[in-house]
Amino acid sequence: MNTAGLTGPLPVSIRNIYLFRALLQRNSCFRSAFVSNILGCGIDTIEHTCLLNPMILGTPLSRRLCGSEILVSFRGGDSVKIRLDASEWSMLDLDHECVSKALSGDLLERLISASTWEELLSLSGRSACVRSAVETAAELLSDPAVLAQCRQTL
């Protein structure tokens, strides 16, 4: 998506539970970065991640889907399934501790905390993964049904 014309306040921040969950679902780089830091391993050790319980974007986030199950396949053949439950999702809205531990420090913490498109776009030049996440967020927020669900989970 062309993000060049995006300016002003974000309709919702990336720490919004619905948008964060949608980003994990739609963007494998963002998901891998999140998982690598939850597990304390390098992103280069992860071969593939798969969200096992995807939601239908634009529809309400059910209690069953409020948690996420992510299957992580490592180079060398090992795999692990991690589960974030609803109480961990609510932590995203209350503070950034869970997110800042899970995403690699300042850069992705600033991505989660950004309140304007200008902030997000300035971060996107620093990492291909962040640029990809910003583009995916822009795509998601341009969908009226997704935006409505994000606003319902504020």
Secondary structure, 3 states (H helix, E strand, C coil): CCCCCCCCECCCCCCCHHHHHHHHHHCHHHHHHHHHHHHCCCHHHEEEEEECCCCCCCCCCCHHHHCEEEEEEECCCCEEEEEECHHHHHHHHHCCHHHHHHCCHHHHHHHHHCCEHHHHHHHHCCCHHHHHHHHHHHHHHCCHHHHHHHHHCC
